[in-house]
Structure formats: C-alpha cells, structure tokens
C-alpha cells in the first residue's frame, strides 16, 4: 500500500531541504502527513463555513467557494505544521552522531548577565 495513493501531487521544490534529501520512506511519510494535513484543513474550513452560513448570506453561490479558498491559502502559506510531526511519528529521522553522543556539539545554554555559572 502506498502512502501517497489518492493524494494530490506534491511539488518537490516545496518540500523542506531535509525531507528532499531524506530516504524515500521519510519522504513518503512527509507527503502522507501533508495529505492528511490538507484534508484536515479542508474539513475545518468546511465546518467553519457551515457554521457561519447566515453571516455569509445564506446559500450564496460564493459561500461554496470559501472552504477551498481558505484551505488553499492556509496550505500555500505553510499549513498548520502537522506534516512534519506526522512524518516524525511514521518514519523518524535518523539521529546524527552528535545527537547520539549525548548532545555534543550543541550550544551551551545562555546565562543572564551578572549571573554566575
């Protein structure tokens, strides 16, 4: 079974750099997360439109266009950020050697001026 079955195509240039260079399983997991996020945003905007139908003028022909316009606007501007979290749950990224060494290579925490370390 393919994660991407039935999902709209994803422009590879729009993927984060770490996902583009990741193994195929991680890339597919991100694309599946992106598809789920898009579906969720569409459902949320449809629910929003249904609950505010009176304010939009009842059954206006334009009211039916609002859910798609809202969901496209949200997704084109970065979405909700769920795709990466879902990808991490489906196919976690491999930790770097510095991460496996117990945090070696990380910046030390900043201290306030005048505070003793």
Buried (B, 14 or more C-beta within 10 A) or exposed (E): EEBBEEBEEBEEEEBEEEBEEBEEEBBBBBBBBBBBBBEBBBEBBBEEBEEEEEEEEEEEEEBEEBBEEBBBEBBEEEBEEBBBEBBBEBBEBEEEEEEEEEEEEEEEEEEEEEEEE
